[in-house]
């Protein structure tokens, strides 16, 4: 991860992995933003994927009303009501019956993604490689290292729609992979995957005995036009899918209410899939100590049980993409408009060569913050990610600044 260099920490007090771990990219963006605010400059922050949309009021009400007079330890298995709500969502949204998988609540996706590596590295006679997309979520790599595994990033290409095709990897990787991370809809490119692709991946995982870890954080953030377009009889659903719809054997899905319901600060999500793996994970997680508070679970029940507030959020993201994407296309920075997530993966202007960090830091001086591809990947330069989290008015002001800066 090509984040800014920091002074090495003393390894006499911590281990080598901790000492050499690069700074988490979003922390650097937070620092830049703080400096701009201190200078009294207006800031348009497209850096961190944390949308500024109010959380649906019934969710907030449920959380407030559930705060107990006496607080006690929560169970890693969650509450019966939470389990029922999550099962109801999986059946409503994906047609997956509760008898086809096992379920485990999580404190959002991040901790679940980090901890799963501890249960994967060394399985099946010592498999230690974990495959993941590049660019992608930095936690895939960090968790593998802390678990004593071997990270194996796979550079994604626009030539095949940013799809990671594990069957094309070197034979020794296909043999020794403990698990593979996939993330569609994809952060940061917005790429999606169809049923044919997922079918090939699941078959490959079964053939090679690799655990499929599907980061489905953005599965409900897609073009809202799909919601209002009836499908012909017998046609496949156009909405993003999860591989759990195809099989639970060696398949785990990681889902979260952070993006779906605007609950990033609540920390609530789920892991669902292979019953053998989930049962073992529940035993392990009792040692990790990550049971979510029951009052957050009450809010999560309301969120998982309702789809209308998600539809409304989806319409907002679709409008923001429609507002911003044409400007970047006009500037020659964006080719195709993504049909999912709320990110734009833009090519930086040719005047900057491959200097994505230089471009983003220079743009930040104008008050517009975005993420350079070097901070979101291990080998990719020349791109910038814009997370469309500011509102319409702020986005319009920022787009004008971007146009003036690039054209100058």
C-alpha positions in Angstrom: 0.0 0.0 0.0 1.7 3.2 -1.2 0.7 5.5 1.6 3.0 8.3 2.9 6.1 7.1 4.7 6.2 7.3 8.4 9.1 6.8 10.8 9.5 3.1 11.7 8.3 2.1 15.2 10.7 0.3 17.6 10.4 -3.4 17.0 11.7 -4.1 20.5 8.2 -3.2 21.8 6.0 -4.4 18.9 6.2 -7.0 16.2 7.6 -6.5 12.7 4.2 -6.4 11.0 2.9 -3.7 13.3 6.1 -1.7 13.0 6.1 -1.8 9.2 2.4 -1.4 8.6 1.7 1.6 6.4 -0.6 4.3 7.7 -4.2 3.6 6.9 -5.0 5.8 3.9 -8.1 7.5 5.2 -6.2 8.8 8.2 -4.0 10.8 5.9 -7.1 12.3 4.2 -8.5 13.2 7.5 -5.3 15.1 8.3 -5.4 17.1 5.1 -9.0 18.0 5.7 -8.2 19.2 9.2 -5.5 21.4 7.9 -7.8 23.0 5.3 -10.4 23.7 8.0 -7.8 25.2 10.3 -6.8 27.6 7.4 -10.5 28.7 7.1 -10.8 27.2 3.6 -14.1 25.6 2.4 -13.7 21.9 2.1 -15.4 19.5 -0.3 -14.6 16.1 0.9 -14.9 13.2 -1.6 -12.2 11.2 0.1 -13.8 8.9 2.6 -16.8 6.7 1.6 -19.1 7.9 4.5 -22.2 9.5 2.9 -23.7 12.5 4.7 -27.3 11.4 4.5 -29.4 11.4 7.7 -30.0 7.9 9.1 -33.7 7.0 8.8 -35.5 8.3 11.9 -37.1 5.0 13.0 -33.6 3.5 13.2 -32.4 6.2 15.4 -35.6 6.0 17.6 -35.2 2.3 18.0 -31.6 2.7 19.2 -32.4 5.5 21.7 -35.4 3.6 23.1 -33.4 0.4 23.6 -30.6 1.9 25.7 -30.8 -0.1 28.9 -30.7 1.2 32.5 -28.2 -1.6 33.2 -25.7 -2.6 30.5 -24.6 -6.2 30.2 -22.3 -8.2 27.9 -23.9 -8.9 24.5 -23.7 -12.4 22.9 -21.6 -13.0 19.8 -24.6 -14.8 18.4 -26.8 -11.7 18.6 -30.5 -11.6 19.5 -33.2 -13.8 18.2 -34.9 -10.7 16.7 -31.8 -9.6 14.9 -31.3 -13.1 13.5 -34.9 -13.2 12.2 -34.6 -9.8 10.6 -31.3 -10.7 8.9 -32.9 -14.0 7.6 -35.9 -12.1 6.4 -33.7 -9.7 4.5 -31.7 -12.5 2.8 -34.9 -14.2 1.7 -36.6 -11.0 0.5 -33.6 -9.6 -1.3 -31.9 -12.7 -2.6 -34.4 -15.6 -2.3 -32.1 -17.5 0.0 -33.9 -19.7 2.5 -32.6 -19.8 6.1 -32.2 -23.5 6.0 -29.5 -23.1 3.3 -26.9 -21.3 5.4 -25.8 -20.4 8.9 -25.6 -16.8 10.2 -23.4 -14.7 12.5 -23.9 -11.0 13.3 -20.9 -8.7 13.1 -19.9 -5.2 14.1 -20.1 -3.9 10.6 -17.8 -5.4 7.9 -14.4 -4.1 8.8 -13.7 -6.1 12.0 -15.4 -9.2 10.4 -13.1 -8.9 7.4 -10.1 -8.5 9.5 -10.8 -11.4 11.9 -11.8 -14.0 9.3 -8.1 -14.2 8.1 -7.3 -15.6 11.6 -9.6 -18.5 10.8 -8.5 -19.0 7.2 -4.7 -18.9 7.1 -3.2 -22.4 7.5 -6.4 -24.3 6.7 -6.4 -27.5 4.6 -2.9 -28.7 5.4 -1.3 -25.3 5.6 -2.8 -23.2 2.8 -1.5 -19.6 3.5 -2.2 -17.5 0.5 -5.2 -15.1 0.5 -6.1 -13.7 -2.9 -7.7 -10.3 -3.2 -8.4 -7.5 -5.8 -6.0 -4.6 -6.4 -7.3 -1.9 -6.1 -9.4 -2.9 -3.1 -10.1 -2.6 0.6 -6.8 -2.2 2.5 -8.0 -4.5 5.2 -7.7 -7.6 2.9 -3.9 -7.3 2.9 -3.5 -6.1 6.5 -5.6 -8.9 8.0 -3.6 -11.5 6.0 -0.3 -10.2 7.3 -1.4 -10.1 10.9 -2.8 -13.7 10.6 0.6 -14.9 9.3 -0.6 -15.5 5.8 0.8 -14.5 2.4 -1.1 -11.7 0.6 -1.7 -12.2 -3.1 -3.0 -9.1 -4.8 -4.4 -9.4 -8.3 -4.3 -6.2 -10.4 -7.7 -5.5 -11.9 -8.1 -4.3 -15.5 -10.8 -2.3 -17.2 -10.3 -4.6 -20.2 -12.5 -7.3 -18.6 -14.7 -5.0 -16.5 -12.4 -5.2 -13.4 -13.2 -8.9 -12.8 -10.8 -11.0 -10.8 -10.5 -14.3 -12.7 -8.8 -16.8 -10.3 -8.7 -19.6 -12.9 -6.0 -17.5 -14.8 -3.7 -17.3 -11.7 -0.4 -19.3 -11.5 -1.1 -23.0 -10.6 0.8 -22.8 -7.3 -1.5 -20.0 -6.2 -4.6 -21.9 -7.2 -3.3 -24.9 -5.2 -2.2 -23.0 -2.1 -5.0 -20.4 -1.7 -6.7 -20.6 1.6 -9.3 -18.0 0.6 -10.2 -15.4 -2.0 -11.7 -12.0 -1.4 -14.1 -10.7 -4.1 -16.0 -7.4 -3.9 -18.8 -6.7 -6.4 -20.1 -4.1 -6.6 -16.5 -3.0 -6.4 -14.9 -0.3 -4.3 -13.3 1.8 -5.9 -14.2 1.2 -9.6 -18.0 0.6 -9.2 -17.7 -2.6 -11.3 -20.4 -5.3 -11.0 -20.4 -9.0 -11.7 -23.1 -11.1 -13.4 -24.5 -14.6 -12.6 -22.3 -16.3 -15.2 -19.1 -14.9 -13.5 -20.3 -15.8 -10.0 -21.1 -19.3 -11.2 -17.5 -19.7 -12.6 -16.0 -18.4 -9.3 -18.1 -20.8 -7.1 -17.2 -23.7 -9.3 -13.5 -22.8 -9.2 -13.6 -22.5 -5.4 -15.2 -26.0 -5.1 -12.6 -27.4 -7.5 -9.6 -25.9 -5.7 -10.9 -26.1 -2.2 -10.7 -22.3 -1.7 -13.0 -20.4 0.6 -14.9 -17.6 -1.2 -15.1 -14.5 0.9 -17.6 -12.1 -0.7 -17.5 -8.5 0.5 -21.0 -7.5 -0.3 -21.0 -4.1 1.5 -22.4 -2.3 -1.7 -24.8 -5.0 -2.9 -27.8 -2.6 -2.3 -26.2 0.5 -3.7 -26.9 0.3 -7.4 -28.6 2.4 -10.2 -32.1 3.1 -8.9 -33.5 2.9 -12.5 -33.4 -0.8 -12.0 -36.0 -0.5 -9.2 -38.5 1.0 -11.7 -37.8 -1.2 -14.7 -39.9 -4.4 -14.9 -38.1 -7.5 -16.0 -39.4 -9.8 -18.8 -40.8 -13.1 -17.6 -37.9 -15.5 -16.9 -35.2 -12.9 -17.1 -32.4 -12.8 -14.5 -32.7 -10.1 -11.8 -30.6 -7.0 -12.9 -29.7 -6.2 -9.3 -26.3 -7.1 -7.9 -26.2 -10.6 -6.5 -24.3 -12.5 -3.8 -22.6 -15.9 -4.5 -24.5 -17.2 -1.6 -27.5 -17.4 -4.0 -25.6 -20.1 -5.9 -24.1 -22.2 -3.0 -23.2 -22.0 0.7 -20.5 -24.7 0.3 -17.2 -22.8 1.0 -19.0 -19.5 0.5 -19.3 -16.6 3.0 -20.9 -13.3 2.4 -20.1 -10.2 4.5 -22.9 -7.6 4.6 -23.2 -4.4 6.4 -25.8 -1.7 7.3 -23.2 1.0 6.9 -23.9 1.9 3.2 -27.3 0.2 2.9 -28.9 2.1 5.8 -26.4 4.9 6.6 -25.3 3.3 9.9 -21.5 3.5 9.5 -21.2 4.7 13.1 -23.5 2.0 14.5 -21.2 -0.9 13.4 -23.7 -3.6 12.5 -23.5 -6.3 9.8 -23.6 -10.0 9.2 -21.6 -13.0 8.0 -23.7 -15.7 6.3 -22.8 -18.9 4.5 -21.2 -22.4 5.0 -22.7 -23.8 8.2 -19.5 -25.6 9.2 -17.4 -22.5 8.8 -19.9 -20.2 10.6 -20.2 -22.6 13.6 -16.4 -22.5 14.0 -16.3 -18.7 13.5 -18.9 -18.2 16.3 -16.6 -20.2 18.7 -13.6 -18.1 17.6 -15.4 -14.8 17.9 -16.3 -15.5 21.5 -12.5 -15.1 22.0 -12.3 -11.9 19.8 -14.9 -10.2 22.0 -17.0 -8.6 19.2 -20.6 -9.0 20.2 -22.6 -6.0 19.2 -24.6 -4.0 21.8 -28.2 -5.0 22.1 -29.4 -1.4 21.6 -27.6 -1.3 18.3 -29.2 -4.7 17.5 -32.6 -3.1 18.1 -31.8 -0.4 15.5 -30.4 -3.1 13.1 -33.7 -5.0 13.3 -35.6 -2.0 12.1 -33.1 -1.4 9.3 -33.0 -5.0 8.0 -36.8 -5.3 8.1 -37.3 -2.2 5.9 -36.5 -1.7 2.2 -38.1 1.7 1.5 -35.5 3.8 3.2 -32.8 1.9 1.2 -34.7 2.7 -2.0 -34.7 6.4 -1.1 -30.9 6.3 -0.4 -30.3 4.5 -3.6 -32.1 7.3 -5.6 -29.9 9.9 -3.9 -26.7 8.1 -5.0 -28.0 7.6 -8.5 -28.7 11.4 -8.7 -25.3 12.2 -7.5 -23.6 10.0 -10.1 -25.8 11.6 -12.8 -24.7 15.0 -11.6 -21.0 14.3 -11.4 -20.2 11.7 -14.0 -20.8 13.9 -17.1 -18.4 16.5 -15.8 -15.6 14.0 -15.4 -16.5 12.6 -18.9 -16.2 16.1 -20.3 -12.8 16.4 -18.8 -11.7 13.1 -20.3 -11.2 11.6 -16.8 -14.1 9.0 -16.9 -15.0 6.6 -19.7 -18.0 4.6 -18.4 -20.5 5.6 -15.8 -20.7 3.0 -13.0 -24.0 1.3 -12.3 -23.3 0.7 -8.7 -21.7 2.1 -5.5 -21.3 5.9 -5.1 -17.7 6.1 -6.4 -16.1 7.5 -9.5 -12.8 5.9 -10.5 -11.3 8.6 -12.6 -8.2 8.8 -14.8 -6.1 11.8 -13.7 -5.4 14.5 -16.4 -2.5 13.6 -18.7 -0.6 16.7 -17.6 0.1 14.9 -14.3 1.4 11.7 -16.0 1.0 8.9 -13.4 1.3 11.3 -10.5 -2.0 10.6 -8.8 -0.8 11.6 -5.4 0.5 14.9 -6.7 -2.8 15.6 -8.5 -4.9 14.8 -5.4 -2.7 16.9 -3.1 -2.7 19.8 -5.5 -6.5 19.5 -5.9 -6.8 19.5 -2.1 -5.2 22.9 -2.0 -8.2 24.1 -3.9 -10.4 22.6 -1.2 -11.4 19.4 -3.0 -10.3 16.2 -1.4 -10.2 12.8 -3.2 -8.2 9.6 -2.9 -5.2 8.8 -5.1 -5.1 5.3 -6.5 -1.6 4.8 -5.0 -3.3 4.9 -1.6 -6.0 2.5 -2.5 -3.9 -0.1 -4.2 -0.5 -1.8 -4.2 0.5 -1.2 -7.8 -1.9 1.2 -9.5 -1.0 4.8 -10.3 -2.7 7.5 -12.4 -6.3 7.3 -11.0 -8.3 9.1 -8.3 -11.4 8.0 -6.5 -14.2 10.4 -5.8 -16.7 9.2 -3.2 -19.9 11.1 -3.9 -20.8 11.9 -0.3 -21.3 15.7 -0.3 -24.8 17.0 -1.1 -26.0 18.3 -4.5 -25.1 22.0 -3.8 -21.7 21.2 -2.4 -21.0 18.8 -5.3 -21.9 21.5 -7.8 -19.4 24.0 -6.2 -16.7 21.3 -6.1 -17.3 20.3 -9.7 -16.8 23.9 -10.8 -13.5 24.0 -8.9 -12.4 20.8 -10.5 -13.2 22.0 -14.0 -11.3 25.3 -13.4 -8.3 23.5 -12.0 -8.0 20.8 -14.7 -8.6 23.3 -17.5 -6.0 25.6 -16.2 
